[in-house]
């Protein structure tokens, strides 16, 4: 059974799941700590504690359930973007199709459409010509494919899992007040 979280640890977990920024979450939870490096080291150590890991996973699961987000839904949306084909928004004659005529996958891959109207010259019959310029912006295809590739473990990255990067905690503690050092010690070790 996981050890119950302290009030500050719960605040850390609640803040951490917002944006996965451990340093920021640590500084919110432990207000006496002001230095970024101290917060980074202490957050890194907190994140290795089984009760903190379990609380973060539980909080994330709750967020996903409340939003009714399934991993399969995210994969499908990424695939729509990653495998999109810009040619699907044009007719066989090269004219832009109306957005309501796009299929759902193609529509999901489009971030924005900007239509610029320009007054052109005069045609042979003395009528003013109007030119429409369409600027189509799609979502990040490369980024979507990279995320899908990582999900499928297609790209292996070497990672240094040494959490003690940077100066040791006792060196950081030398720059802290006695109260800050005591709070960090009890928060990390407690």
Biotite code that builds the C-alpha atoms (Angstrom):
import biotite.structure as struc

atoms = struc.array([
    struc.Atom([0.000, 0.000, 0.000], chain_id="A", res_id=1, res_name="UNK", atom_name="CA", element="C"),
    struc.Atom([1.381, 3.387, -0.995], chain_id="A", res_id=2, res_name="UNK", atom_name="CA", element="C"),
    struc.Atom([2.389, 5.837, 1.691], chain_id="A", res_id=3, res_name="UNK", atom_name="CA", element="C"),
    struc.Atom([-0.112, 8.688, 2.122], chain_id="A", res_id=4, res_name="UNK", atom_name="CA", element="C"),
    struc.Atom([0.944, 12.002, 0.646], chain_id="A", res_id=5, res_name="UNK", atom_name="CA", element="C"),
    struc.Atom([1.670, 15.029, 2.763], chain_id="A", res_id=6, res_name="UNK", atom_name="CA", element="C"),
    struc.Atom([-0.252, 18.229, 2.045], chain_id="A", res_id=7, res_name="UNK", atom_name="CA", element="C"),
    struc.Atom([2.734, 19.670, 0.138], chain_id="A", res_id=8, res_name="UNK", atom_name="CA", element="C"),
    struc.Atom([3.259, 16.457, -1.816], chain_id="A", res_id=9, res_name="UNK", atom_name="CA", element="C"),
    struc.Atom([-0.392, 16.531, -2.888], chain_id="A", res_id=10, res_name="UNK", atom_name="CA", element="C"),
    struc.Atom([0.000, 20.138, -4.028], chain_id="A", res_id=11, res_name="UNK", atom_name="CA", element="C"),
    struc.Atom([3.125, 19.070, -5.955], chain_id="A", res_id=12, res_name="UNK", atom_name="CA", element="C"),
    struc.Atom([1.200, 16.263, -7.669], chain_id="A", res_id=13, res_name="UNK", atom_name="CA", element="C"),
    struc.Atom([-1.749, 18.537, -8.503], chain_id="A", res_id=14, res_name="UNK", atom_name="CA", element="C"),
    struc.Atom([0.575, 21.148, -9.993], chain_id="A", res_id=15, res_name="UNK", atom_name="CA", element="C"),
    struc.Atom([2.784, 18.627, -11.777], chain_id="A", res_id=16, res_name="UNK", atom_name="CA", element="C"),
    struc.Atom([-0.065, 17.065, -13.762], chain_id="A", res_id=17, res_name="UNK", atom_name="CA", element="C"),
    struc.Atom([-0.997, 20.495, -15.149], chain_id="A", res_id=18, res_name="UNK", atom_name="CA", element="C"),
    struc.Atom([2.096, 20.835, -17.344], chain_id="A", res_id=19, res_name="UNK", atom_name="CA", element="C"),
    struc.Atom([4.640, 18.190, -16.241], chain_id="A", res_id=20, res_name="UNK", atom_name="CA", element="C"),
    struc.Atom([6.985, 20.937, -15.019], chain_id="A", res_id=21, res_name="UNK", atom_name="CA", element="C"),
    struc.Atom([8.559, 19.531, -11.862], chain_id="A", res_id=22, res_name="UNK", atom_name="CA", element="C"),
    struc.Atom([10.512, 22.661, -10.918], chain_id="A", res_id=23, res_name="UNK", atom_name="CA", element="C"),
    struc.Atom([7.444, 24.882, -11.164], chain_id="A", res_id=24, res_name="UNK", atom_name="CA", element="C"),
    struc.Atom([5.295, 22.383, -9.273], chain_id="A", res_id=25, res_name="UNK", atom_name="CA", element="C"),
    struc.Atom([7.895, 22.076, -6.533], chain_id="A", res_id=26, res_name="UNK", atom_name="CA", element="C"),
    struc.Atom([8.121, 25.851, -6.069], chain_id="A", res_id=27, res_name="UNK", atom_name="CA", element="C"),
    struc.Atom([4.323, 26.068, -5.783], chain_id="A", res_id=28, res_name="UNK", atom_name="CA", element="C"),
    struc.Atom([4.174, 23.236, -3.260], chain_id="A", res_id=29, res_name="UNK", atom_name="CA", element="C"),
    struc.Atom([7.208, 24.302, -1.253], chain_id="A", res_id=30, res_name="UNK", atom_name="CA", element="C"),
    struc.Atom([7.118, 28.084, -1.267], chain_id="A", res_id=31, res_name="UNK", atom_name="CA", element="C"),
    struc.Atom([10.313, 28.466, 0.807], chain_id="A", res_id=32, res_name="UNK", atom_name="CA", element="C"),
    struc.Atom([12.345, 27.129, -2.120], chain_id="A", res_id=33, res_name="UNK", atom_name="CA", element="C"),
    struc.Atom([13.094, 29.951, -4.538], chain_id="A", res_id=34, res_name="UNK", atom_name="CA", element="C"),
    struc.Atom([16.045, 28.721, -6.613], chain_id="A", res_id=35, res_name="UNK", atom_name="CA", element="C"),
    struc.Atom([15.305, 26.923, -9.866], chain_id="A", res_id=36, res_name="UNK", atom_name="CA", element="C"),
    struc.Atom([18.159, 24.475, -9.473], chain_id="A", res_id=37, res_name="UNK", atom_name="CA", element="C"),
    struc.Atom([17.084, 23.489, -5.974], chain_id="A", res_id=38, res_name="UNK", atom_name="CA", element="C"),
    struc.Atom([13.512, 22.997, -7.158], chain_id="A", res_id=39, res_name="UNK", atom_name="CA", element="C"),
    struc.Atom([14.681, 20.947, -10.158], chain_id="A", res_id=40, res_name="UNK", atom_name="CA", element="C"),
    struc.Atom([16.814, 18.587, -8.072], chain_id="A", res_id=41, res_name="UNK", atom_name="CA", element="C"),
    struc.Atom([14.192, 18.189, -5.358], chain_id="A", res_id=42, res_name="UNK", atom_name="CA", element="C"),
    struc.Atom([11.382, 17.663, -7.881], chain_id="A", res_id=43, res_name="UNK", atom_name="CA", element="C"),
    struc.Atom([13.469, 15.039, -9.652], chain_id="A", res_id=44, res_name="UNK", atom_name="CA", element="C"),
    struc.Atom([13.939, 13.192, -6.373], chain_id="A", res_id=45, res_name="UNK", atom_name="CA", element="C"),
    struc.Atom([10.257, 13.475, -5.463], chain_id="A", res_id=46, res_name="UNK", atom_name="CA", element="C"),
    struc.Atom([9.257, 12.065, -8.845], chain_id="A", res_id=47, res_name="UNK", atom_name="CA", element="C"),
    struc.Atom([11.144, 8.836, -8.074], chain_id="A", res_id=48, res_name="UNK", atom_name="CA", element="C"),
    struc.Atom([9.137, 8.128, -4.924], chain_id="A", res_id=49, res_name="UNK", atom_name="CA", element="C"),
    struc.Atom([6.620, 5.314, -5.483], chain_id="A", res_id=50, res_name="UNK", atom_name="CA", element="C"),
    struc.Atom([3.782, 7.104, -3.669], chain_id="A", res_id=51, res_name="UNK", atom_name="CA", element="C"),
    struc.Atom([4.311, 10.252, -5.774], chain_id="A", res_id=52, res_name="UNK", atom_name="CA", element="C"),
    struc.Atom([4.498, 8.222, -9.002], chain_id="A", res_id=53, res_name="UNK", atom_name="CA", element="C"),
    struc.Atom([1.289, 6.397, -8.069], chain_id="A", res_id=54, res_name="UNK", atom_name="CA", element="C"),
    struc.Atom([-0.515, 9.644, -7.190], chain_id="A", res_id=55, res_name="UNK", atom_name="CA", element="C"),
    struc.Atom([0.535, 11.223, -10.507], chain_id="A", res_id=56, res_name="UNK", atom_name="CA", element="C"),
    struc.Atom([-0.689, 8.211, -12.472], chain_id="A", res_id=57, res_name="UNK", atom_name="CA", element="C"),
    struc.Atom([-3.973, 8.238, -10.565], chain_id="A", res_id=58, res_name="UNK", atom_name="CA", element="C"),
    struc.Atom([-4.442, 11.977, -11.190], chain_id="A", res_id=59, res_name="UNK", atom_name="CA", element="C"),
    struc.Atom([-3.689, 11.586, -14.902], chain_id="A", res_id=60, res_name="UNK", atom_name="CA", element="C"),
    struc.Atom([-6.100, 8.673, -15.177], chain_id="A", res_id=61, res_name="UNK", atom_name="CA", element="C"),
    struc.Atom([-8.822, 10.762, -13.518], chain_id="A", res_id=62, res_name="UNK", atom_name="CA", element="C"),
    struc.Atom([-8.171, 13.661, -15.927], chain_id="A", res_id=63, res_name="UNK", atom_name="CA", element="C"),
    struc.Atom([-8.397, 11.309, -18.901], chain_id="A", res_id=64, res_name="UNK", atom_name="CA", element="C"),
    struc.Atom([-11.583, 9.687, -17.635], chain_id="A", res_id=65, res_name="UNK", atom_name="CA", element="C"),
    struc.Atom([-13.273, 13.037, -16.961], chain_id="A", res_id=66, res_name="UNK", atom_name="CA", element="C"),
    struc.Atom([-12.373, 14.265, -20.429], chain_id="A", res_id=67, res_name="UNK", atom_name="CA", element="C"),
    struc.Atom([-13.345, 10.898, -21.916], chain_id="A", res_id=68, res_name="UNK", atom_name="CA", element="C"),
    struc.Atom([-9.972, 10.765, -23.656], chain_id="A", res_id=69, res_name="UNK", atom_name="CA", element="C"),
    struc.Atom([-8.842, 7.382, -24.840], chain_id="A", res_id=70, res_name="UNK", atom_name="CA", element="C"),
    struc.Atom([-5.359, 6.684, -26.167], chain_id="A", res_id=71, res_name="UNK", atom_name="CA", element="C"),
    struc.Atom([-6.918, 5.260, -29.329], chain_id="A", res_id=72, res_name="UNK", atom_name="CA", element="C"),
    struc.Atom([-8.706, 8.579, -29.987], chain_id="A", res_id=73, res_name="UNK", atom_name="CA", element="C"),
    struc.Atom([-5.446, 10.480, -29.761], chain_id="A", res_id=74, res_name="UNK", atom_name="CA", element="C"),
    struc.Atom([-3.713, 8.010, -32.083], chain_id="A", res_id=75, res_name="UNK", atom_name="CA", element="C"),
    struc.Atom([-6.541, 8.366, -34.619], chain_id="A", res_id=76, res_name="UNK", atom_name="CA", element="C"),
    struc.Atom([-6.342, 12.163, -34.608], chain_id="A", res_id=77, res_name="UNK", atom_name="CA", element="C"),
    struc.Atom([-2.561, 12.081, -34.972], chain_id="A", res_id=78, res_name="UNK", atom_name="CA", element="C"),
    struc.Atom([-2.937, 9.628, -37.854], chain_id="A", res_id=79, res_name="UNK", atom_name="CA", element="C"),
    struc.Atom([-5.415, 11.943, -39.604], chain_id="A", res_id=80, res_name="UNK", atom_name="CA", element="C"),
    struc.Atom([-2.806, 14.687, -39.523], chain_id="A", res_id=81, res_name="UNK", atom_name="CA", element="C"),
    struc.Atom([0.215, 12.493, -40.182], chain_id="A", res_id=82, res_name="UNK", atom_name="CA", element="C"),
    struc.Atom([-1.281, 10.724, -43.191], chain_id="A", res_id=83, res_name="UNK", atom_name="CA", element="C"),
    struc.Atom([-3.212, 13.662, -44.609], chain_id="A", res_id=84, res_name="UNK", atom_name="CA", element="C"),
    struc.Atom([-3.051, 14.393, -48.333], chain_id="A", res_id=85, res_name="UNK", atom_name="CA", element="C"),
    struc.Atom([-3.457, 18.055, -49.308], chain_id="A", res_id=86, res_name="UNK", atom_name="CA", element="C"),
    struc.Atom([-4.682, 17.028, -52.762], chain_id="A", res_id=87, res_name="UNK", atom_name="CA", element="C"),
    struc.Atom([-7.987, 15.962, -51.217], chain_id="A", res_id=88, res_name="UNK", atom_name="CA", element="C"),
    struc.Atom([-9.065, 19.584, -50.728], chain_id="A", res_id=89, res_name="UNK", atom_name="CA", element="C"),
    struc.Atom([-8.977, 20.333, -54.463], chain_id="A", res_id=90, res_name="UNK", atom_name="CA", element="C"),
    struc.Atom([-11.246, 19.302, -57.325], chain_id="A", res_id=91, res_name="UNK", atom_name="CA", element="C"),
    struc.Atom([-9.827, 17.399, -60.269], chain_id="A", res_id=92, res_name="UNK", atom_name="CA", element="C"),
    struc.Atom([-9.475, 20.770, -62.042], chain_id="A", res_id=93, res_name="UNK", atom_name="CA", element="C"),
    struc.Atom([-7.409, 22.292, -59.213], chain_id="A", res_id=94, res_name="UNK", atom_name="CA", element="C"),
    struc.Atom([-10.119, 24.464, -57.664], chain_id="A", res_id=95, res_name="UNK", atom_name="CA", element="C"),
    struc.Atom([-10.470, 24.485, -53.891], chain_id="A", res_id=96, res_name="UNK", atom_name="CA", element="C"),
    struc.Atom([-13.389, 22.376, -52.693], chain_id="A", res_id=97, res_name="UNK", atom_name="CA", element="C"),
    struc.Atom([-15.824, 23.918, -50.236], chain_id="A", res_id=98, res_name="UNK", atom_name="CA", element="C"),
    struc.Atom([-14.902, 22.893, -46.665], chain_id="A", res_id=99, res_name="UNK", atom_name="CA", element="C"),
    struc.Atom([-18.234, 21.074, -46.244], chain_id="A", res_id=100, res_name="UNK", atom_name="CA", element="C"),
    struc.Atom([-17.166, 18.834, -49.141], chain_id="A", res_id=101, res_name="UNK", atom_name="CA", element="C"),
    struc.Atom([-13.949, 17.700, -47.417], chain_id="A", res_id=102, res_name="UNK", atom_name="CA", element="C"),
    struc.Atom([-13.987, 14.258, -45.816], chain_id="A", res_id=103, res_name="UNK", atom_name="CA", element="C"),
    struc.Atom([-13.645, 14.153, -42.008], chain_id="A", res_id=104, res_name="UNK", atom_name="CA", element="C"),
    struc.Atom([-9.991, 13.055, -42.055], chain_id="A", res_id=105, res_name="UNK", atom_name="CA", element="C"),
    struc.Atom([-9.002, 15.864, -44.413], chain_id="A", res_id=106, res_name="UNK", atom_name="CA", element="C"),
    struc.Atom([-10.947, 18.463, -42.424], chain_id="A", res_id=107, res_name="UNK", atom_name="CA", element="C"),
    struc.Atom([-9.183, 17.339, -39.228], chain_id="A", res_id=108, res_name="UNK", atom_name="CA", element="C"),
    struc.Atom([-5.790, 17.952, -40.838], chain_id="A", res_id=109, res_name="UNK", atom_name="CA", element="C"),
    struc.Atom([-6.531, 21.592, -41.715], chain_id="A", res_id=110, res_name="UNK", atom_name="CA", element="C"),
    struc.Atom([-5.583, 24.168, -39.095], chain_id="A", res_id=111, res_name="UNK", atom_name="CA", element="C"),
    struc.Atom([-6.917, 27.234, -40.882], chain_id="A", res_id=112, res_name="UNK", atom_name="CA", element="C"),
    struc.Atom([-8.103, 28.672, -44.184], chain_id="A", res_id=113, res_name="UNK", atom_name="CA", element="C"),
    struc.Atom([-7.642, 32.329, -44.999], chain_id="A", res_id=114, res_name="UNK", atom_name="CA", element="C"),
    struc.Atom([-9.403, 33.829, -47.995], chain_id="A", res_id=115, res_name="UNK", atom_name="CA", element="C"),
    struc.Atom([-8.016, 37.096, -49.344], chain_id="A", res_id=116, res_name="UNK", atom_name="CA", element="C"),
    struc.Atom([-10.152, 38.994, -51.846], chain_id="A", res_id=117, res_name="UNK", atom_name="CA", element="C"),
    struc.Atom([-8.319, 41.210, -54.323], chain_id="A", res_id=118, res_name="UNK", atom_name="CA", element="C"),
    struc.Atom([-9.741, 43.519, -56.920], chain_id="A", res_id=119, res_name="UNK", atom_name="CA", element="C"),
    struc.Atom([-8.047, 42.720, -60.153], chain_id="A", res_id=120, res_name="UNK", atom_name="CA", element="C"),
    struc.Atom([-7.998, 44.499, -63.454], chain_id="A", res_id=121, res_name="UNK", atom_name="CA", element="C"),
    struc.Atom([-10.825, 44.872, -65.913], chain_id="A", res_id=122, res_name="UNK", atom_name="CA", element="C"),
    struc.Atom([-11.822, 41.985, -68.190], chain_id="A", res_id=123, res_name="UNK", atom_name="CA", element="C"),
    struc.Atom([-12.405, 42.303, -71.916], chain_id="A", res_id=124, res_name="UNK", atom_name="CA", element="C"),
    struc.Atom([-16.019, 43.373, -71.347], chain_id="A", res_id=125, res_name="UNK", atom_name="CA", element="C"),
    struc.Atom([-15.203, 46.183, -68.935], chain_id="A", res_id=126, res_name="UNK", atom_name="CA", element="C"),
    struc.Atom([-16.098, 44.223, -65.769], chain_id="A", res_id=127, res_name="UNK", atom_name="CA", element="C"),
    struc.Atom([-13.858, 44.430, -62.720], chain_id="A", res_id=128, res_name="UNK", atom_name="CA", element="C"),
    struc.Atom([-12.263, 41.102, -61.901], chain_id="A", res_id=129, res_name="UNK", atom_name="CA", element="C"),
    struc.Atom([-12.168, 39.784, -58.366], chain_id="A", res_id=130, res_name="UNK", atom_name="CA", element="C"),
    struc.Atom([-9.389, 37.400, -57.392], chain_id="A", res_id=131, res_name="UNK", atom_name="CA", element="C"),
    struc.Atom([-9.672, 35.080, -54.399], chain_id="A", res_id=132, res_name="UNK", atom_name="CA", element="C"),
    struc.Atom([-6.441, 33.873, -52.819], chain_id="A", res_id=133, res_name="UNK", atom_name="CA", element="C"),
    struc.Atom([-6.777, 30.920, -50.453], chain_id="A", res_id=134, res_name="UNK", atom_name="CA", element="C"),
    struc.Atom([-4.107, 30.333, -47.831], chain_id="A", res_id=135, res_name="UNK", atom_name="CA", element="C"),
    struc.Atom([-4.357, 26.848, -46.365], chain_id="A", res_id=136, res_name="UNK", atom_name="CA", element="C"),
    struc.Atom([-2.465, 25.938, -43.192], chain_id="A", res_id=137, res_name="UNK", atom_name="CA", element="C"),
    struc.Atom([-2.325, 22.323, -42.055], chain_id="A", res_id=138, res_name="UNK", atom_name="CA", element="C"),
    struc.Atom([-1.422, 20.950, -38.660], chain_id="A", res_id=139, res_name="UNK", atom_name="CA", element="C"),
    struc.Atom([2.153, 19.740, -38.113], chain_id="A", res_id=140, res_name="UNK", atom_name="CA", element="C"),
    struc.Atom([2.374, 16.545, -40.156], chain_id="A", res_id=141, res_name="UNK", atom_name="CA", element="C"),
    struc.Atom([5.984, 15.785, -39.217], chain_id="A", res_id=142, res_name="UNK", atom_name="CA", element="C"),
    struc.Atom([5.289, 16.273, -35.505], chain_id="A", res_id=143, res_name="UNK", atom_name="CA", element="C"),
    struc.Atom([2.273, 13.970, -35.666], chain_id="A", res_id=144, res_name="UNK", atom_name="CA", element="C"),
    struc.Atom([4.273, 11.256, -37.409], chain_id="A", res_id=145, res_name="UNK", atom_name="CA", element="C"),
    struc.Atom([7.062, 11.612, -34.848], chain_id="A", res_id=146, res_name="UNK", atom_name="CA", element="C"),
    struc.Atom([4.595, 11.197, -31.976], chain_id="A", res_id=147, res_name="UNK", atom_name="CA", element="C"),
    struc.Atom([3.075, 8.143, -33.627], chain_id="A", res_id=148, res_name="UNK", atom_name="CA", element="C"),
    struc.Atom([6.545, 6.726, -34.272], chain_id="A", res_id=149, res_name="UNK", atom_name="CA", element="C"),
    struc.Atom([7.514, 7.206, -30.639], chain_id="A", res_id=150, res_name="UNK", atom_name="CA", element="C"),
    struc.Atom([4.272, 5.540, -29.552], chain_id="A", res_id=151, res_name="UNK", atom_name="CA", element="C"),
    struc.Atom([5.177, 2.566, -31.726], chain_id="A", res_id=152, res_name="UNK", atom_name="CA", element="C"),
    struc.Atom([8.752, 2.687, -30.378], chain_id="A", res_id=153, res_name="UNK", atom_name="CA", element="C"),
    struc.Atom([10.117, 3.139, -33.888], chain_id="A", res_id=154, res_name="UNK", atom_name="CA", element="C"),
    struc.Atom([12.749, 5.592, -32.725], chain_id="A", res_id=155, res_name="UNK", atom_name="CA", element="C"),
    struc.Atom([15.008, 4.556, -29.889], chain_id="A", res_id=156, res_name="UNK", atom_name="CA", element="C"),
    struc.Atom([16.718, 7.294, -27.963], chain_id="A", res_id=157, res_name="UNK", atom_name="CA", element="C"),
    struc.Atom([19.565, 6.926, -25.544], chain_id="A", res_id=158, res_name="UNK", atom_name="CA", element="C"),
    struc.Atom([18.632, 8.601, -22.290], chain_id="A", res_id=159, res_name="UNK", atom_name="CA", element="C"),
    struc.Atom([20.776, 9.157, -19.245], chain_id="A", res_id=160, res_name="UNK", atom_name="CA", element="C"),
    struc.Atom([18.537, 8.202, -16.360], chain_id="A", res_id=161, res_name="UNK", atom_name="CA", element="C"),
    struc.Atom([20.945, 9.538, -13.738], chain_id="A", res_id=162, res_name="UNK", atom_name="CA", element="C"),
    struc.Atom([18.641, 11.746, -11.669], chain_id="A", res_id=163, res_name="UNK", atom_name="CA", element="C"),
    struc.Atom([21.553, 13.204, -9.757], chain_id="A", res_id=164, res_name="UNK", atom_name="CA", element="C"),
    struc.Atom([22.681, 15.459, -12.576], chain_id="A", res_id=165, res_name="UNK", atom_name="CA", element="C"),
    struc.Atom([23.849, 18.847, -11.459], chain_id="A", res_id=166, res_name="UNK", atom_name="CA", element="C"),
    struc.Atom([25.350, 19.722, -8.125], chain_id="A", res_id=167, res_name="UNK", atom_name="CA", element="C"),
    struc.Atom([24.628, 17.427, -5.187], chain_id="A", res_id=168, res_name="UNK", atom_name="CA", element="C"),
    struc.Atom([21.847, 18.422, -2.845], chain_id="A", res_id=169, res_name="UNK", atom_name="CA", element="C"),
    struc.Atom([24.303, 19.220, -0.041], chain_id="A", res_id=170, res_name="UNK", atom_name="CA", element="C"),
    struc.Atom([26.099, 21.759, -2.293], chain_id="A", res_id=171, res_name="UNK", atom_name="CA", element="C"),
    struc.Atom([22.753, 23.385, -3.143], chain_id="A", res_id=172, res_name="UNK", atom_name="CA", element="C"),
    struc.Atom([21.786, 23.292, 0.526], chain_id="A", res_id=173, res_name="UNK", atom_name="CA", element="C"),
    struc.Atom([24.878, 25.383, 1.352], chain_id="A", res_id=174, res_name="UNK", atom_name="CA", element="C"),
    struc.Atom([23.254, 28.297, -0.487], chain_id="A", res_id=175, res_name="UNK", atom_name="CA", element="C"),
    struc.Atom([19.974, 27.948, 1.419], chain_id="A", res_id=176, res_name="UNK", atom_name="CA", element="C"),
    struc.Atom([18.803, 29.268, 4.739], chain_id="A", res_id=177, res_name="UNK", atom_name="CA", element="C"),
    struc.Atom([18.536, 26.755, 7.543], chain_id="A", res_id=178, res_name="UNK", atom_name="CA", element="C"),
    struc.Atom([14.723, 26.754, 7.251], chain_id="A", res_id=179, res_name="UNK", atom_name="CA", element="C"),
    struc.Atom([14.868, 26.136, 3.481], chain_id="A", res_id=180, res_name="UNK", atom_name="CA", element="C"),
    struc.Atom([17.356, 23.297, 3.941], chain_id="A", res_id=181, res_name="UNK", atom_name="CA", element="C"),
    struc.Atom([15.217, 21.672, 6.627], chain_id="A", res_id=182, res_name="UNK", atom_name="CA", element="C"),
    struc.Atom([12.085, 21.925, 4.505], chain_id="A", res_id=183, res_name="UNK", atom_name="CA", element="C"),
    struc.Atom([13.847, 20.432, 1.468], chain_id="A", res_id=184, res_name="UNK", atom_name="CA", element="C"),
    struc.Atom([15.256, 17.611, 3.569], chain_id="A", res_id=185, res_name="UNK", atom_name="CA", element="C"),
    struc.Atom([11.902, 16.667, 5.067], chain_id="A", res_id=186, res_name="UNK", atom_name="CA", element="C"),
    struc.Atom([10.048, 17.020, 1.781], chain_id="A", res_id=187, res_name="UNK", atom_name="CA", element="C"),
    struc.Atom([12.461, 14.865, -0.166], chain_id="A", res_id=188, res_name="UNK", atom_name="CA", element="C"),
    struc.Atom([13.416, 12.378, 2.516], chain_id="A", res_id=189, res_name="UNK", atom_name="CA", element="C"),
    struc.Atom([10.152, 12.295, 4.469], chain_id="A", res_id=190, res_name="UNK", atom_name="CA", element="C"),
])
